Amino acid sequence: MIEVKNLVKKYGDHTAVDHLNFTVEKGKIYGFLGPNGAGKSTTMNMITGYIASTEGEILIDGHNILDEPEVAKKKIGYLPEIPPLYQDMTVLEYLKFAAELKAIPKEKREKNIKEVMSTTKLEDMKRRLIKNLSKGYKQRVGLAQALLGYPEVIILDEPTVGLDPKQIIEIRDLIKSLGQKHTVILSSHILSEVSAVCDHVLIIDKGKLVASDTPENLSKVMTGMNSLELTVKGEEAVIRDALGMVENIENIAYHSSMTEGAHDFTIKISGDMDMRENIFFALSEVKCPILRMQPTNMSLEEVFLKLTNDEGKMRDKEMEGEQ
Ligand SMILES: Nc1ncnc2c1ncn2[C@@H]1O[C@H](COP(=O)(O)OP(=O)(O)OP(=O)(O)O)[C@@H](O)[C@H]1O
């Protein structure tokens, strides 16, 4: 549906987007994740044809956004980070105006406006002035505008920034439902949002793509069997000695256990060997039963931090976003 090839954007000497390559398939929800200043908005502005790239190309369903802007742009509905709303218009007036701007044929406008108001649950607000709406409803008006003209792709830049928790849940549900009919790309710096809503995550850092996978695979791939958590019954020293005999164990960390007479351990294994059977036999030999053994799965947040090495900045931004 969308092909981004060798995309570069330079602002003077500064490279905001650095040779980006990715493909977006039909009918999925994509999360575009990256810390502040990673280049998310710049990339989205290039995909939507709002700004030109310095190098590379973007094809929307085979149409180059710069060579055939009219055909390509018709396939995209865009909700920028700050929706371009006219505060002194009513919801209906604004949607009529937006439909006209999008050159939707006159006879089809009314039906299309009704449909987008129904999808975004705006019918009861249609006669209200936009300036009197809550932030959540304003965001819905922005979304309704993006949906006009039946675009196949919907691009949303930080769609939940500044909303309260209830509004965030409502907008996320709305985005999920859009995924049934549209291809959706949303940018976010909020990891929980991306894992809750998206089928696929693209992680960008300093203008470069650092990962592209499903949220589940990203956390799996980063851990594999390299780290195991165990709860074992028996004496700590005996358990440690037994584990010390197992090959490929790099490090054993001890934690106090909630289970009486047992101990919790986190074991780091060098390489990506599966050592679970060896651990089982070593501990059964010293008659220390394993009550629990599981791989330590990294959260998407840990994966992100590992890939971007941007802990401090990320945490600050995450806190801002959740407020
Ligand atoms: N018009 C511009 N002129 C000069 N530099 C710019 C311009 N727009 C963006 N930049 C720079 O390009 C980089 C990428 O910015 P961009 O807004 O794309 O990041 P982002 O990932 O969307 O971040 P945010 O979450 O803050 O919106 C930043 O370093 C930013 O300062």
The ligand as a MOL file (V3000), in Angstrom:
LIG
                    3D

  0  0  0     0  0            999 V3000
M  V30 BEGIN CTAB
M  V30 COUNTS 31 33 0 0 0
M  V30 BEGIN ATOM
M  V30 1 N 11.0270 22.9980 9.7790 0
M  V30 2 C 12.1060 22.5610 10.4050 0
M  V30 3 N 13.2710 23.2200 10.3300 0
M  V30 4 C 14.3950 22.7660 10.9370 0
M  V30 5 N 14.4420 21.6360 11.6840 0
M  V30 6 C 13.3120 20.9320 11.8160 0
M  V30 7 C 12.0800 21.3550 11.1950 0
M  V30 8 N 11.1240 20.4410 11.5060 0
M  V30 9 C 11.7330 19.5030 12.2830 0
M  V30 10 N 13.0250 19.7920 12.4640 0
M  V30 11 C 14.0080 18.9780 13.2310 0
M  V30 12 O 14.0230 17.6780 12.6900 0
M  V30 13 C 14.0780 16.6720 13.7130 0
M  V30 14 C 12.8950 15.7450 13.6080 0
M  V30 15 O 11.7000 16.4460 13.9720 0
M  V30 16 P 10.2530 15.7950 13.9840 0
M  V30 17 O 9.2900 16.8660 14.3580 0
M  V30 18 O 10.0380 15.0660 12.7220 0
M  V30 19 O 10.3940 14.7320 15.1560 0
M  V30 20 P 9.2630 13.8960 15.8850 0
M  V30 21 O 9.7940 12.4930 15.9780 0
M  V30 22 O 7.9640 14.0860 15.2220 0
M  V30 23 O 9.2600 14.5180 17.3280 0
M  V30 24 P 8.0600 15.0590 18.2380 0
M  V30 25 O 7.6020 13.8940 19.0290 0
M  V30 26 O 8.7220 16.0970 19.0800 0
M  V30 27 O 7.0050 15.6440 17.3100 0
M  V30 28 C 14.1650 17.4420 15.0160 0
M  V30 29 O 15.5070 17.5340 15.3840 0
M  V30 30 C 13.5910 18.8220 14.6840 0
M  V30 31 O 14.1520 19.8090 15.4970 0
M  V30 END ATOM
M  V30 BEGIN BOND
M  V30 1 1 1 2
M  V30 2 1 2 3
M  V30 3 2 2 7
M  V30 4 2 3 4
M  V30 5 1 4 5
M  V30 6 2 5 6
M  V30 7 1 6 7
M  V30 8 1 6 10
M  V30 9 1 7 8
M  V30 10 2 8 9
M  V30 11 1 9 10
M  V30 12 1 10 11
M  V30 13 1 11 12
M  V30 14 1 11 30
M  V30 15 1 12 13
M  V30 16 1 13 14
M  V30 17 1 13 28
M  V30 18 1 14 15
M  V30 19 1 15 16
M  V30 20 2 16 17
M  V30 21 1 16 18
M  V30 22 1 16 19
M  V30 23 1 19 20
M  V30 24 2 20 21
M  V30 25 1 20 22
M  V30 26 1 20 23
M  V30 27 1 23 24
M  V30 28 2 24 25
M  V30 29 1 24 26
M  V30 30 1 24 27
M  V30 31 1 28 29
M  V30 32 1 28 30
M  V30 33 1 30 31
M  V30 END BOND
M  V30 END CTAB
M  END
